[in-house]
Amino acid sequence: MNLTVYIVDDEFHAIDILRDYIARTPGLELLGFSTSSTEALQAMTTGPVPNLLLADIDMPELNGLELSALVRPQTQVIFTTSFREYAPEAFDHHALDYLLKPIAFHRFTQCIQKARTAIAPVLAAPASPGFFVKTGIKGKFQKVMVDEIISIECLENYLRINRTTEPVIAHLSFPEILKILPADRFTRIHKSYVINLHRIAFLEPGQVKLDNGTTLPIGRAYRENLFRLLNASMLISKKDSSNPY
């Protein structure tokens, strides 16, 4: 299976070099490129999700480090830059690799081999489960894949299922849909919202920010359960006496 790649760099000649390297490397497919980090984020949010993002760090608008915090979890980020001093911060942002410009083809090839090793287990995983919901058209049901769900919003007598593609309206209740969703991934955070825990980008006082840019409130009644579910993935120093609750 090919690895899909998106490039973002504010210099066209840098993009051209990477496009040439991708074309010369079997098993790579270029999904797109942009000189604008905000345009790139929009493309990766609304269109196909790339396996790899080749991102320049020194960018206007959103820099590469900021962009990396907003891309989907299934996208591995490789930073490209002329500056060595960004390396520690880049790996703090869970970079797969760090390519210094001018990027030699042999170094690019090494990086792609590293990416194949990291991504292969994910690509080999079985397809995610899905379920069907009744639409507003008589006799018509629409399939919803679990991995596509970002959040679910309760709107009076129906639910709005927000996905990586277009949202789906379902005449269901939270108890009904939560019965079929994995309990370790989906939880209610408010009387009006259920979220996919894998889609959390930031936790802030009284609210969460998801990786599609949506900010949702955390209800007091749901706060303790949310932090219990996230506890294993929260790295807090023993010296920090503050209470995340």
N, C-alpha and C positions, 0 to 999 in steps of 0.2 A: 504494500500500500504506500502511495506517495505521502510525503510530508508536505503540508500546505504552509506557505510563508507569506507574511505581510511585511513590507518595508516602510519605515517612516524616518525621513532625514530631510533637513531643510536645505540640503545642497543636492542639486540634480546630478552632478557628476558622481557623488557618493552612491546615489541610488542606481545609476547606470552601471557602476562597478559590481554592485551586489546582484543586479539583474543578470549581468553576464555570468557571474559565478553560479547563480541558480540554474541558468540555462545549460551550463557545462556540467552540472552535477545530476546524474541519474537519480530518479526517485524524489525530486523536489518539484513542487508546483507553486508558482507565484500567484497568489490570490489578488494582490493589488499592492499599490504603493502610494505614498503621499508625502508632500513637503510640509503638511500641517498635521500636528498631533491631534487636534480636535477633530479634524476631518477623518483621520485614521481611526480614532476611537468610535466615531459614528459608524464608519464602515464595518468595523469589527463587532459592533453591538447589534446592528440591524441586518448584517449579511452573514455569510459563512464565517465560522469561527476558525481562525488559523491555528495550526499546531505550533508554529513558531512566529514570534515577532522580532524582527531585527530593528532595534530602536536606537537612534542617536540620542545621547544624553543631553547635549547642549542645544535645546530647542526653544523657540519662542512659545508663547501661550503655555501649554503644559510641557515641562521638560520630560525627558525619557523616564526618569525615576518616578515622577508623578503619574505618567501614563501607565507605567507597569503596575501600579497599585489599582488601576481601574479596569484592566482587561480581564477577560473571563478566566476562571481558574484553570481551564484546560489548555490555555495558551502559555507556552514556555517563552520566556523573554531572554533574548541575547542582546546585550548592549554593544553599541559601536560608538567609539569616541576617539578623539585625539588626545585625551587627558588621562594620565595614569591615576591622578589623585582621586578620581571618582570610584575606583575599584572597591574599596571597603564598603562604601554606601550601596554600591550596586549589588554586592552579594548579600548585604543586609536586606535588600529587596528581593531576595531569592532568585537572582539571575542564574540562568543555566550556564552562561559563559560571558566573557568580556573580551571583545575584539578591539585592539588598538589600531587606529588608522596610521598610515596606509595599511589596509588589510591584505595580506598575501593570500594567494589562492590555497596554498597548502595549509595555512592556519584556518581558513574558512572550512576546508575539508575536514580537518580534525574536529572542529566545532560541530559540524553536521553529524559526524560519527558519534560524538558524545550525545547529541540530541536524539539520534535513533535509539541509543541504548536506554535513554531516560524515558522515551515516549512509547517504546515497543510494548511494555506491559499494559499500558493504557489502551492502545489500539487493539490488543489481543483480547481485552475484556469483553464479555458478552454484552449484547445490546441491552440498553436499559428498558425496564418494563414500562408499559403504558396502560391506559384505560380509555373507555369511550364515554362521552357525555352527550346527553340529548341536546340538540340545538333547537332553535325556534321554528325550524321547518319540520313539519309532521313527518315522522318516520326516518329522520336523518340524524345520525350520530357522528360525532367528530372524535378522532383519536387524539389523546394528549399524552405525550411522552413525559415521564416523571422527571428526567434530567433537564427538560426544557423549562420547568416551572421555576420562576424566580420568587413570586409571592402570590397570595390569594387574598382578595378583598371582598368583604361581605357588603352587599348593596341591597338592603331591604330583603326581598324574597329570592335573591339569586347571588351567585358568586362570580366574580371577575377573576379568571385565572390568568395572571400576567406571565408571559413566557418569553423566551429569547426571540420568538417570532411574534405574530400578532396575538392579542389576548383572546381568550375564549370565555363566553358567557355560559354558565351552567346553572340550571335550576336545582341546586343542591344546598345543603347546610354544611357548616363546618364539621359537626360530628360525623356526617355521612362521608365526606371526602377524606377526613383524617383517618378513617378506618382502613383505607386502601393505600395511604402514603406511608413510607418508611418512618417510623417514630423517631429514629436517630438522626433524621435529616430535616424533618418538617415539624414545626411547633407553632403554637399560637402565641403571639407576643402582645396582643391587644384584642379587645372584644371584636374589632373589625378586621384584624390582619393575621394571616398565617404566613410564615416565611420559610424559604429553603435555607437552612443554616450554612450550606456550602456557598451561598451567594452573599454572605455578609462581607463587606469591605472594611467598615469601621464600626466600632461600638463607641457611642458617645453618651453622656449623661441623659438618660431618659429617652434615647432613640437609637436606631440602627440605620446605617447607610448601606444599601445594597450595591452590588457591582454594576448595576445599570444606572446608578446615580440617584435612585429613589431613596428618600429619607422617610422612615416610618417611626411612630411613637411606640414606646414600650409601656404597656399598662402595668400599674403596680401589682396587680394580682398575678401577672405572668412573669415578673422580673426574676424571681428566685428560680423558677424552673428553667428559664432561658440560660442563666449563668451556670446552673447545674449541668445542662447539656453541653455547654461550651467549656466547662472547667478543665477537661483534659487537654485542650488546645490553647489554654491561656498560660503564657509564661510570665510569671510575676515573681520578682526577686523577694527573697525572705526578708530583705531589709526594708521593703516597701510595706508599710503598715496600713496603707489606705485600703478601704473596703470597696471592691469593684461593684458591689451590689448597690 
